[in-house]
Amino acid sequence: MSSLRLTAFVTMTLLAACPLFAQPAATRPGAAEREELRRRARPLIERGLRFLESAQAADGGWRARGSQSDPAITALAAKAFIQHPGHGPGHAVSKRALALVVSYQQPDGGIYNPQVGYANYTTSVALMMLAAAKDRSLERSIQAAQNYLKHNQWDEDKDDPSGKRVDQTHVWYGGAGYGDGKTRPDLSNTQMMLEALHESGLPSDDPVYKKALCFISRCQMLGETNDQPFAQGARDGGFIYSPASGGESKSLEAARVENREFPRSYGSMTYAGFKSMLYAAVDRNDPRVQAAWQWIGRYYTLDQNPNMPGAQSRQGLFYYYHVFAKALRAYGESHVVDSKGLRHDWRADLVDKLAGLQRADGSWINTADRWMEDNPYLVTAYSVLALQEVLAETSR
């Protein structure tokens, strides 16, 4: 790529956070539809919360593997209780969980267990939990966590492990990794960082969003706006895990188009990238947003993590449900039109799917174990939070 083209690409990417004009009003369900959604979703949420409450450890947390409570899983579960009108931040379950999570705040402002890692992910979900509590006594913790996440972003102030400066031409630029200052960034960690900053009130004109858009665009399989060699000629519009190392997808199979192989895009990362562009105030008519929206319609399903091949299609399924709900709520459309022209009420579809997967004890679990989805506390938190997104949109 010529330096002129690269400069133009970077300029377009960094300016894209400023919308050219206001987005149209969101389309929302009618009163009868809202009431029906509440009627069907509330019992699922109640059963899920009862399961989580029965499993809360004496220290206020929920476990990952082993006997120690995990601050990230605890933050996800606590957010579900904090957002529930029958509990809220003042409930005993919420207060115990909040206290545990805050106890993990480190001198650098991050909220994580130094012995476990995943500092960016844990700080992100913890910050979302703190923001949901709407408690002024937590403002210092919130500010410190925001600063940690912003500092963790790869930008001009950092060198990669080889000593190369991470400027706008570097494939890592604008992304976030696990938070150790050494590993490459990925879209999962980046979207978690942006969601946490968005939910905790960081304005969309903050430079962190503009930088992140450069990285996010390089995760999209769209040669028109992605300057990376692996994406040249790609018209898919979906997203992969990371542009590092020549384009990394968590799919074990490449996508084959016209005798060429490309990294395969898939559902959880496509909704993550789509959502992140919306949080960064990219205009709905931007070609990146439109290409992602078309991908969503083309591969619309809740039966699997879309476009993941074979047995992999069940992996990360509940993470997918959570980001699916967050992204579509952010976009504001009540229906998705699929490749056959059929209109889908995504809220009703998600409620139906999670109703069919809930176990007798109120929990959810993924038998296709990957990314810790064999843990019922994590997966139940994902499910309840997704259902709360369904109802949150209809309560406005």
ZIMORA-V550228 format. One record per helix or strand of 2 or more residues. SS is the DSSP state (@ for helix, = for strand). FROM is the first residue (numbers start at 1). TO is the last residue. Records with the same first field share a line. If there is no record, write none. Layout:
SS: FROM-TO ; FROM-TO
This chain:
@: 3-15 ; 31-55 ; 71-82 ; 92-102 ; 119-133 ; 136-152 ; 187-199 ; 207-219 ; 229-231 ; 244-246 ; 267-279 ; 287-298 ; 310-314 ; 317-331 ; 346-357 ; 376-394
=: 62-63 ; 69-70 ; 255-257 ; 260-262 ; 335-337 ; 343-345
